Amino acid sequence: QAMTAREIMKLIPGAQSILDIFCGSGTVLVETLLAGRRAIGCDLSPLATFVANHHCDSRNVNLAKFLRLANEFTESEQAGTDWSTLQLGIGALPESPVKDALWFCLLVALQHAGDDVFAYAGGKDFLLRAQSSEHTASHLAKPLFRCSTNLYAARVRSLRRLTKQPHQVSIHNCDSRLLSLTEPADALISSPPYPGVYDYMNVASLLRNKLSNAVAALGAANSCHEIGARKLWMSCTPDEFAAEWQ
């Protein structure tokens, strides 16, 4: 998708603002920023726009403070530092872009802890052992959270180095049919949603079970409008999937 967006942008050199009305996690928006143009995104899923805002660095997170807090959580010598203690620690922070970024990285780490594809890639035997145990990967909380925070910081730094500052990006959580812009966009680049592609509902369930009530609301809102999980698409006949989707 990123490559396709780059090639399309070459065809519209005069377009200075790009709108993606089904922005998902923000791939087209990031490519728009890298091309030096103004990015406008819209998605019905609050979880999708939460992720897109972090991929696009839309809130200009203070990385020094972000990394300091992340290191404080992971360098703690407390016995039993696991997912729940990370959750409580982040939840106790005052509301800020830094706190939201820490929630985002905790979500990424939680996904990796239970992701078979991630576990098998690169011989991560410690993940496979954890997944076979009754208690999912509690000892992985620190290393995976630290990994996700360091990777997030590195990618944000890279984006800032390669793009204009501050980022010209706005992301809207709404039905694209109801989107109202103060200025028209020059061009629209989007990948319309269709059955069985992105599995936001599974992640939304993870949010409800693992994270704070405030963040869990991202998964609960509008979930009835999701098209459906790709796992369902792959495990059902087309007729069964159509019935479930309806």
N, C-alpha and C positions, 0 to 999 in steps of 0.2 A: 504493500500500500504506500509506503514512504517513497519508493522509487517511482511509482505511478504518479503520485502527487508532484514530484519534482519535474517529471516529463511534461505533465499538463501545464505547469507554471511556465515552462519554456515557450508554450504556445500563446501565452497571454502576458507578454512582457509589460504591457501598459497597466495591468491590474495591480493597484497598490493596496487593495483590501480584499481578502479572501474569506468567504463565509462557508463553514461546514455545518450544515443543519442536522447532521447525525454524527457529532464529533467523537462520541465514544471516549476513549482514553486520550485522545488528542494528537494522533499521529499527523494528520494533515495540518493541524495548528502549529506543531513544532516545525514542520517543513516550511510552513509559511513564514515563521519567524526567522528561520535560517536563510530564507530568500530575501530577508530585509523588508518584508511587507507586514501590513496590519492583519492580525488574525482574529476572526470572530467565530466562536463555536456555540453550538446549541445541542442539548440532549435532554430527553425526557427523564433519564435515570439520574438521580442525585448522586449515586455512587460513581457513575461515569464522569460526571462533571467534577466530583471531588478528585478523582484520579487525574483528569485532564488538567485541572488547575495546578497540580504538583508537577506533572510532566512539562508544563509550559512555564513554570516558575512565575505564575501570575501574581503571587502575593509577595514576591521579593523577600523570601525568608532570610533572616540574619543567620548565615551559615556558621559564623564563629560561635554564636550562642547555641545554635542547634547542635553542633558537634560537642560542645562542652557538656550540655545536658545529656546527650546520648552516651558520652564517655562516663559520666557520673553514674548512669544507670548500669552500664555494663562492667565497670571497674569495681563495683561494690563487692565487698568481701562477705556480705550476708549469706549465710547458708540458705539454700532453698530459693535463690533468686530465679524465678521462672516466668512464664507468661503472665500469671496473675499479678506478680509483684511489679513487672514492667507496666502492666495495665494500670495498676493503682498509682504508680509513680507518675505516669503521664497524665492520668486523670486529675491528679492533685495540682497540676500546673495551672496558672491563670490562662484564660483564653487568649490566644495569639496565633499568628501564622506559624511560629516555631512549634507550638503544641500540635497544630493540625499536621505539620510535616512529620512529627514523631508518630502520630497516629497512623499516617500513611505508611511509614516505614515498618511499623509493627504489623500492619495488615500484610505487607509484602512478605515479611519474615514468616508470619503464620501460614501464608499460602505455600511458601517453599517447604515448610516443615511437613506439609501433608501432600506434596506434589510428587507423584511417582516419576513423571518425566524429568523433573528437576533432580530428583534423587539419583536416577540412573545415569544422568549425563555427567561425565567426568569422574565416575567411580566414587561417588559420595556414599561410601559404605556406612558411615555413621548415621546418615539419614535413613537408610533402609533398615538398619537395626532398630532405630527409634520407631519407625512406622509399624514394626511387627510387635511392639510392646503395647500393653494395655493403655498406658498413659502417653498420649501423643507427645513425644519429643520435648518434655519439660526441660531436659538438660541442654536442648538446642536453643533455648530462648536467647541467651546472651550472645553466642556466636552468630546466629542468624540475624538478630536485631542489629548487632554491630556491623555486620556485612551490609545489610540493607541501608543503614544510615550513611556509611562511608561511600557506598555506590551512589546513593542519592546526591550527596554533596559533590561528588566528582562530576556527575552528569549535569548538575545545575551550574557548576563552575564552567564546564565546557560550553553549555548553552549561552551563558553570559559572555564568554569570551568571543563566541562566534556571531552574536547578534547585537543589534542596537540596544542601548539601555536608556530609559527603562523599556521593558518589553511592551510592544503595542498589541496587547491581547485582551479580549473580553470574552467571557464564557457564561452562557445563560442556561439555567436549568428550567426548561419549559418545553412544551409541545411546540415543535418548529412551526406549526400552522398558526400559532399565537404569538410568534416572535415579532417584536416591534423594535426597529432600530432607529436611532436618531439620524443616521446617515445611511444611504444605500451602500451595499457592498459592490465592488467592481466585478466580482466573479464568484461563482459557487463551485466548490469542489467537495464532493461527498460520496460516501459509499452507503447507499440506502440499506436499512436493516432488512434482513430476510431470515427465515427460520433456521435455527440450529447453528448460528455462527458464534456469537459471544455469550458466555455463561455468567452474566452478572448476578443472576439469582442465587447461584451457588455461593458466590462471594458475599452476597447480601446475608445469606444464612450464617456464614462464618462471622460476619460482623455482629449479628444479633447475639450469637452464642459467646463470643470472645471479648468484644470490646465494650466501651461505655455506652450508656443509653443514648447520649447525644450523637455518637458516631453511628450507633446501630440504626438510628432513624434514617440514615442515608440508604440503608438497605430496605427498610420497611416501606418508605414512601413510593407510591406509584408501581409497586412490584406487580400489581395485577395487569399492568400494561406491557410487561416484558413478553417478547415473542416466544421464548423458550430455550431451554438449555441444549447445547449441542449433543450432550450425552443422550438426551431423550431422542433427538433426531436420529442418532446412530443406532439406537437400540430398538426402535419401533419401525413398523412398516410405514410408508408414507400416509396411508389412510389413518393408522392409529395416531400418528403424530398430528395430522390435521385435526382429528377429533379432540386430542388433548389441548392443542393450541387454541381451538375455538372455545 
